[in-house]
């Protein structure tokens, strides 16, 4: 099911003389462009450890400050993709489209969109990486289902896609291994926000898993690692441009993450909300985003031609139960207990629930989504170390959103917790997350821009 990468590399037309690492650092520091051969040399030297870590760190900083051209970014993406295995899904006739999000607080759209796309006749090969900071990723949410396996081999992954049309698993180590090494170094050197490095990282992994196209949700705001709207737009343009240059269909939506998405943050709480959405229910902001991203997926796949047809397709599968059945197919295929999908009340409940009271009367003016994520993490919903156990019962629900009017003492959210000591630390974050004002603010648009 996988193909060797060596044969896919372009053969250089002239003999390449290896430059010194100092030369490469200085070249990028001074704002010059790398050739494809130089980028290949950098990726190969990263992979085999030939470039010393301190020089590679200096190179990351040079790229961060001097940027990369569109061609450099495309070359970097391709070389990182070809640094490991590339999964061959050509034996599957249906269109293969994946969805990627830059990550956000309360974002459970993948839990809905993967089965929704499957019900619409699209194959979804989704591999998930590690989220930034305190964001709960899709696999951590699915792990709330007893027995659910997050790790499959590439062969098992491809076989499941052929059998049921979808899979949601952890990224395998042999896909884009150069990116994994560079990503760890980027975390240590403060270069995570570099647009070309983000573009190369995301697309090298997503395209190595066999996708023919990609729908991207680029989030901006206080709950995202991208705080600036213009930077989010630039990233959306960079990803779609590079995707097209690599002969992949690609669409991006720039969406707001200045408040949590949906009404819940936590593992089982978010999974239960996703089940609601797959029954045609749930919060309005989640419905809107699922509808828009779902329409992009079915149009990109070619299973719906017009905007109206795409909208009707998505709405039909959200309400007729077929998408919910596809979620059960994924759960069952990966060893999970589907009874939890049929009966969400089976998920463990926290021992205590208390409200976060509004300190005064007014309108919710702003919410710091990152602070809510930190608080939920402190309750036990996240891991501080790889071996830590996640408490699937904790989190927050019934989150009051921007523009909502509240009375003094009325709950801004409901807190689900098991440990009083953990609650004490989390409360400070929850209280500081909200700002109330006497006048109603204008809520920001959920979808800011479409880039295709």
N, C-alpha and C positions, 0 to 999 in steps of 0.2 A: 504493500500500500504506500510505501514511501519511495522516494527517488533519490538517487545520488545527486549531490549538488555540483560536483566538479565539472560534469559535462555541460552544465547550463551556463557556466561563466564564459564571458566573451574572451576570445583569444586576442591578446594585445598584438597590434600590427608591427610593433618595433620592440627591440630589446629594452627591458626596464632596468635601469641602474638604481639600486636601492639608495635612497638618500639617508642622511643621518637623522636621528630623531630630533636633534637640536634644530636642524634645518626646517623640518616640518613644523615645529612649534613656532619658530620665528616667522615662517612664511604665513601662517594663519594669524599670528599676532599682528603682523603688518597689513592684514586685510586682503591677502592674495587668495586665489582659488586653488584648491587641490585638483589634480588630475584624477581620473578614475583609477589609474594604476597606483597612485599615492594613497588613495582611500582604501584600496584593496590591501595594500601593504600595512596600513594602520590597523585594519580589521584583523588581518592574519597575525600581526605582531601582538595584538591584544589577546587573541585566542591562544597563542602558544606561549605567552608570557615573555616574549623577547623584549618588548618595550618595558623598561622599568616603570614601576607604579608612579614614582614622582614625576616622570616625564609625561606619562599618560594623563596624570592629573593636570599638569601644566597645559597640555593640549586641549583638555576639556574646557579649561578656563579661557584659553585663546579662542575656541569656538564660541563659547558663551558671549564673549565681548565683541568678537569680530563677525559673528554669524556665518552662515553658509548660503551659497546661491541655491536656486531651485535645482540646478543640475547636480551640484555637490550633494544636496540632500537626497536626491533620487539615487545617486550612486552609492551613498552610504546605506540607504535603505536596502538596496539590492544586495550589496556585499554582506550586510548583517543577516539578511534572509538566507543567503547562500552559505553562511558560516556553519550551518547544521543541516539537518534533514528538512526536506520540503515534502509535505504529505500530498500524495497524488490521489485526487478524488474524481478523476476523469471517468471512472467506471460508473459513477452516479449520474444519471441523465438529468435529474431535476436541477434547477438553478441553485447555486450555493452562495448564500449571502449571510454575512455576519454583521453583528452590531457591536459597536464599541462606545463606551462612555469614559470621559476623563475622570469620572468619579464625583459623587456628591452625597450629601447627607440625606438619608431617607430614600435614596434612588433605588427602587425595586423594579425598574422598567424591564430589565433583562429577564426577570422571572416571568413576566407577562409576554414580552415580545418574542422570545424563542418559541414557546408553544403556539403562539398566535401565528407566527410565520409558518411553522410546520403545518398547521391546520389549513393554511392558504396555499400549500403546495411548494413551499420553499424549504430547502435543506439548510440547517443552521449549524455550522461547525464552530462552536464557541469554546475557546480556551481562555481562562481567566488568570491574570497576573496578580501581584500584590498591590493593594490600594495604598494611597498615600496617607500618612498620619493616622487619624483615628476613624477613617472611613471603613464601614463594615462591608466587605465584598460579597458578591453574589454567592460564592461557595460557602462562606460562613453562614449565610442565611439558609441555604439548602442543607447544611450540616445539622440543622435543627430537626430534620427528618431522620428518625432512627434508621441506621443501616446504610444511609446514602454514602456512596463511594465517590470521592472527588478525583481520584487518580486512575487513569486508564493508560495503557500503552497506545502508541500511535496506531497499531494494528487494530486494537479493540475499539479505539475512537472511530476509525474509518468504517469498521464493520457495523458499529451502532448507527452511524449516519446512514449507511446503506439500508439498514433494517427498519429504523423508525423515523429517520429524517432529522434527527437533532441530538445534540449532546452538549452538556455544560460541565467542563472538567478543568482541573488545574493544568497550567501550561507544562508540557513535558520538557525535560532538561535538554533534549537533543534538538529542540527547535530554537533557532537564533541564539546559540550560546554566547556569541560575541556581545549581543545586546545585554545579556544577564551580567556579564563582567563589567560592561560600561555603566550599567544602571547602578550597580553597587558603588562604583567610584563616583558617579554623579551625586549620589546621596551624601557621600563624604565630602564632596567639594562644593556643594551649594549650587550645582549647575543643572538641577532638575528642571528649572523653568525654560531652558534653552529650546526654542521652537524647532530648529532643525534636529536636535537630539531627541526631542519628544516625537517628532514625526517619524524619524528613522526607527526609534524604539517600537512604537505602536505598530506601524505598518510592516516592519520586518517580521514581527511575531504573527500578526493577523494574516498576512499573505502566505506565510510558511505553513499555516494550518489548512490550506486548500481553498480559501475563499475566492470566488470569482468577483465579488463586489463587497462593499463595506458601507454601512450607514453609521455615521459618527455623531455622537452627542457631545459637543464641546461645551462644558459648563464654565461659567464665570461668576465670581462673587465671593463673599466671605466664607462660603462653605466649600470652595474649590481651591486648588493650588494656583489657579489662574485668577488673580484678583482684578485684573484690568480688562475691560470689555474689548478694547481695541486689540489687545494681545490675543484674546480668545478668537476674534475674527481672523487675525493673521494666522493663527494655528489652523483654523478650519480651512482657510485658503491653501495653506502649505500642504495639509494632508490630502485634500482633494486633488491638488495639482500633481503631487507625487504619485498618488494612486493612479491617476489617468496616464501618467508617463510610463507606468509599469503595466499598462493595458488592463487595468481593473476599473470596474464601475465604482464610483465613489460619490457620496452625498454627505454633507455635514449640516447639522443644525446647531446654532449657538443658542444656548438656553440659560435661563437665570438660576443661580444657586445662592441667592442672598437670603434664603429661608429654606427650611427642610422641605423636601418634596413629599407630598402626601401627608397623612395624619399621624404616622408612626415612625419611630427610629428604634431599632433593636433587631434581633435575628428572627425569632418566631413571630413577633408582632408584625414585622414587615412581610414575612411569608404569608401570614393570614390576610394581610391587606392585599397582597398579590392575588390570592385565591378569590377575594371579593371582586377584584377587577376582572378576573377571568369569568365571573358570573354576571358581568355587565354593571357591577355596582362600584362602590369605592369613591374616594375624593375626586373632585372635579379637576384639579391640576394634574393628577396622575392620569385621569381619563384623557385629558387634552394631549399630554405628551405621548402617551401610548398610541393614541389615534394618529398623530402626526408622524411619529417614527415608524409606526406600522405601515402607514401609507407609503412612506419612502422605501421600505423594504420590498413591498409587493410590486411597486412600480419599477424599482431597480432590477428585480428578478424577472420582470416581463410578464408576470401572471395577471397584472391589471394594467390596462393601457391608459385610461384617462384618470384625472383626479377624482371624479365622481365614482368611477368603478373601483378605484383603490379604497376610497372611504367606505363604500358599501361592503366590500370584501372584508375589511377589518371589523366593521361594526357587526356584520353577520356572525363571524367566528367568535367574537367576544360575548355574544348573547345566546348563541345556540348550543353552547356547552362543548363544542368540538375542540377549542383551544385548551379548555380545562382538562379534557381527556388526554391531549398531547402532553401536558405537564405530568400527568400520571404515568404516561408512557416513559418519560425520561426518568422519573423517580423509580419506577419498577426496573427499568433496564440497568440502572446504576445501584441496585440493591436496596433501595429505600422502601419504607412501609407506606403504601398509597392510602392506607386507612386514615392517615393524618391529613391528606388532601380532601378526602370525603368528609371527614369529621375534624375540622380544625380545633375544636374544643379539646382534642386529645393532647395538643401541645401543652407543655408544663406551664402553669401560671405562677407568677411571683406570689410570695407569701403576703406581701403588703402592697397596697396602692394608696398613694396620697396625692393631693392636688398641689400645684404650685400656684398660690393665690396672687392675683393682681394686686400690687401695692397701692394702687389708686384707680380712680375711674379715668377712662380715656380710650383712645384707639391704639391698637398695636401699630407702632410707627416703623420700627425695624426689628429684625431678629438676626442674631449672629448664629448662623447654622453650625459653624465650627465649634462654638462653645457648647451647643447642645450635643454634638458628637463627642466632645471631650467628656461631658458629664455622663453620657450613656456608657462610654468606655470605662469610666471609673466605677460604675455600677456592676461591671463584670461582663459586659457584652463583647469586649474585645480582648486581644492578647497583648501582653507586654513582652512575652518571650515565646518562641516556637512551641514549647511544651505546655504552655498555659491552657487551662480548660475554660471554654466559653460558657457563660451562664445564659442559656437560651430563653429564659423566662423574663429577663429584665429589659428595661427600655422605657420609652415614653410614648404616650398615645394622646389622641384628642388635642393635637397641637393647634392653638389659636394662630391664625395666619395674619400677615400684614394687611391692615385695613379693617380688621375686626374690632368692633366696639366691645369693651368689657367694663363691668362694674367692679368696684373695690371688693376684693375677696373672691371674685369669680375665678375659676381655674384657668390659667394660661396653658396648662397641660396636665396630664395625669402621669405620675411617676410610678413605675412598677419596679419594686426592689425587694431584695432578700436580706440585706445586711445594713444595719443602722449606721455602722462606721463608714461604709462606702457611700451611703446616702449623704452624709454630712459634707464630704468633699464634692460630691456631684452637685449638690444644691447651690453651691457658690457659682458654678458655671451656669446652671439653669437660670438663676436670678439675674446674672449679668448679661444673659443672652437677649433679654427683652428690653425694649425702650418704648414707653407709652407717651402719647402726646394728646393734647386737647382737640386737635383737628384731624379729620380723617385724611390719611395720605393717599396718594395714587399708587396702587400696587404696581410693581414693575411688570412688563410683559413677560410671559413665561418663555416664549420663543422670540428671540431677537432678530435672527437672520438665518436664511437658508443659503448655503453655498454649494453649488453643483458644477 
